[in-house]
């Protein structure tokens, strides 16, 4: 039995707009419409870019439910539901499934970490608690923990573990070989989407797509259609902008970029703070160079 593919192409790891201390749902609705109107292939709500670590569970689940209802099945909605506490991860995963999410994005345990056997048991417990598909999220730069390819192969044997958002490029080829074509790989690094797709990835879960969703859709769609040169052109053109969007800790720069073009998404929650003036100027110049005309 083949595993489902939640999406191919570009999924936006959408930011969470805040206002007066809470989630700005009116702005979130605008952002969702902006994404769908610009051909995004899926929406990932309550991920790292969505500042999920500062969201109480009630707000977390509420944001997922709102997104599901607003999207109205026009594109898949994937909900972040990871935790470094397996039981909390199970609880969150069940809650976002009940809220209507099409799939779950589940980050590796951070801070307390675990062994490779612990990783397997952690994900097995979460996957067995829900019926919807699960995307693993391997981001060693944030968690200081890597899902080794051999562990990935064992996890891929679990029916509803269907994909990986992979940020460790060095092991993408090995994962593709070990897990086979039935297991979907998504790039977790906006600067190397095309290289990852050359090794078998079917798309990206992207921070940059908050700002340029149509370009990221066209880049991945071009590659999937066999127009590798066009995909390469879009990737190369975006590199300087991508670099500027990660000049400080994500999502500080992407929120600043959206505010610079008048989208008024608010600021990040502490401990994240506003960009330094020097870095803001670097970001503004990168946006102007890319073609944005209303940077202020």
N, C-alpha and C positions, 0 to 999 in steps of 0.2 A: 504494500500500500504506500503510495507516494505521499510525501509530506506537503502540506499546503504552502504556497508562497504568498505571504501577506501582501507584498507589493514588489514591483520592480521599478527602478528609477530613483527619484529623489524624494525622500521624506524630510520634512522640516522638523527639527528639534525645537519646537516653538517656545518663545520666551513667555514668562508669566508677567503680565503688566500689573503693577501695584498702584493703588491710590488710597490716600488716607489710612494707610496701615493694612488694607485688605486687598484682595484680588479685584482688579478693575474688569468686571465682566463685560461691560459695554465695549471696552477697548479690545478685550480678548475676542469678542465677536467680530470686530473690525479686522483684526489680524487673521482670523480664520477665513473670512471672506477674501481678504487680500491674497492669501495663500492659494485658495481654491481658484480664484480668478486668474492666477498666474501659473496654473497647471501643476502645482505641487502634487506628488503622487500619493502621499500619505502624511498624516500629522501625528507626531509623537508629542504627547502632552505629559508634563510633570517628569521631564528628564533633567539631566544636569543643567542644560541651558535654561530650563524652566525653574531653576532654583529650588528643586524639590526638597533639598535638605533643610530648607527653612519653612516648609509648609507643614502645619499640623495635619494629622490624618484626615480630619473633617474637611479642611480646605482642599487637600489633595484629592479626595474622592469627589468633592463637589466640582472641582475644576474638570475632572475627567467626565463626569456626568454632563456638565454644561457643554463640553466640547462634542461629545457624542451626539447630543440633541441638536446642537447648532450645525454640525456637519451633515447630519441627516443622511448618512450612508453614501454621500457623494464620493468620499475617499475613505480608506481605512483609517481608523483611529487606534493608535497603539499607546498604551499607558505605561509610564514608568512605575515600577512597583518593587524596586529593589530594597534590600536592607542587609545590614551586617548581623541582624538577628533573624535566624531562619523562621521562627514563629511569627515575628512581625511581618516578614516577607510573605508568608502564607496568608496572614490576615489581610494585608494590603492587596495581594493578588486576587483573593476572593472578592474583595470589595470593589475593585475596578472591573472585574468580570461582571459582577452584578450591576455595575453602572453602565454596562453596555460596550466596553472596549472590545475591539476586534482581536487584540493581542496584547502581550505584556513584554516590556523591556526590563530585564532584571540584571542589575550590576553585580559584579563579584563582591563578596564581603570585604569591607574596608576596615582599617584600624585594627580590629582583632584578627583579621585575615583568617587563614586556615591552611590545611594541607590540601593536596590534590584529591585525596579521598574525601576530605571534608567538603571540598567544592562539589564533588559528585553527589554526596548525600544532601547537601544544601539545595542544589537544583532539582534533585529527584523529589525532595519533599514538596518544593513549590510547584513543580510541574504536576505532580499527582494530586494536588489540591484543587486544580482548576481543569476546565475542559478546553479553554481557548489556547491558541499557540503561544509559545514562549520564545522570545529572542534573548539570547545571552548577551551580556555587554562586558567586553574585556577591555579595560582601560587602565593598564598598569601604572601610568603616570599619576593617576589620582588615587588608586587603591593600593599600590605597591604589592600587587598580587596578579599573577598571570595564570590564565587557563592554558595549561600545556596542550599541545595538539593531541597527545594520546588520551588525555582526559576529555577533550572535545569529542573525540571519536566515540567514547563510551556514552557521553551525554547525548550525542546525536542518535543513539539507538533508542532513546526514550521518545515515544510517539509524538508528543506535542512540543518537544524542543525542536524547533524547526530552523533556527537561524542563529547567526552571531553578528553582532556589531563589533567589528574587530579594529582595534587601534594599534596592534602590534604587527606592523607590516612584515617583519622578518619571518613570521610563521604562517602567512596567508597561503602560500603555495602548499605547505605541508598539510594544513587543514583541508584544503581542497582535495588533496590526494587521499587523505585518510577518511574524510567524511563523505566524499562522493558528491555527485551533482544534485542529489535529492536534498542536500543540506545547503541552505542559502547563506551566503556571506554578504554582508554590507560593510562598506567602508565607514570607519568612525573618524577618519581624518580627511578634512575637506581639501587638503593640498595634494592628496595622492589618490583621488577617486579613480582616475583613468588607469594608473598603474595597478590598482587593486582589481579593477574590472578586467584588466588583461590577464589576471590570474584566476578569474572566475567569479568575482563579486558581481551581484546583480543590481547594485546601486549604492546609495549612501544615506545615512541618517545625519543630517547636516545642520550646523549652526549658521553657516553663511547663507543658507537658503531663506533665513528670516529676512534678509535684505535683497537677495537676487534669486527668488524662487524660480522664475522662468528660465534663467540661464542654467541653473543647476538641473532643472528638468530636461532642458534641451541637450545639455552635455551628456547626461546618462541615456536619454532616449537615442541620441545619435550613436553612441557606442553600441547600444543594444540592437540598433538597426544595421550595424555593420559599417557606419561612417566614422571610423576611428579617427581620421584626420580632423574632422569637425569637432569631435569630442576633445581631442588633444588641443585644438586651437582655443576652445572655451576654457579648458583647464589652465592653460598657460596664461591666458589673458587675466584670469582671476587671481593668480598667485600673489601678486603684490597686495591686493585687497584682503585676501585671506590672511596673509602675514600680519597685516595691520589689525585685523579682527581678533587676533590672538596675541597682541602685543602686551596685554595684561590678562589676568585670569578671566576666562569665560564664565558668565556672560556679560562682564562689565563693558567690553568694547561693542558688542552687538547691540546692547541697549543704547549705548551712546550713539551709535550709527543711526539707529532708527529715530532717535530723538533729533539728530542733526538734519534729517529730511522731513521733520515736522510730524512724525507719527505719535509723539507724546505718549510713550509707553511707561514713563516713570523711571525711577532709579532702582538699583538692586537693594535687597535687604542686607543689613549688617550680618556677617562681618565684611561683605563686599562693599566697596566704596566707589565713588565716582573716579573717572580716569584722571591721571595727572594732566596738566595743561600741555606739557611737551608731547605726551603720547596722543592726546586728543588732536593736536596739530598734525601728527603723522597720519592718524586715521582720516582726518579731513582731506589731506592731500591725496591719500590713496583713493578716497571716494571721488574726488574731483578728477583724478587721472583715469578712473574707471568710466566716468561719464556722468556722474551725478552733478546736476546743476544747481540744486537748491540746498547746498550744505551751508549752514549758518551756525 
